[in-house]
Amino acid sequence: MTASQKSLVISLLTITVGVGWLMASKGIATHINWVWTLGMAVCGVLMFVLMGFDKLSFVLGTFFLVCSAMSVLRQQGTLLVETEAPVLVIVAGVLLLLARSKRVPVPNWFTPPPSE
């Protein structure tokens, strides 16, 4: 990781903690763990920022963003864990299926096995 990428990560994580803290101190949905929820969202965004757009970042980045949104719904009482968990499994499967598309590039570091 380059120095520029490290400073980006530190900046985003600091902003995340600050936003979560501000939301809690202002009484905005105080029953939501904003540091956890925003941390997952930042992880999702960082996947795209640091890795670019490829099959791996598409699946992981999007999954983290969906997990963050569903975490808010669960903590607000709108979504039960019994629903959240299977929906996340379905989302993971759909993302893996979509990543098979030729429109989503293969990561630069991936070397395909030699074809027979």
Secondary structure, 3 states (H helix, E strand, C coil): CCHHHHHHHHHHHHHHHHHHHHHHHCCCCCCCCHHHHHHHHHHHHHHHHHHCCCHHHHHHHHHHHHHHHHHHHHHCCCCCHHHHHHHHHHHHHHHHHHHCCCCCCCCCCCCCCCCC
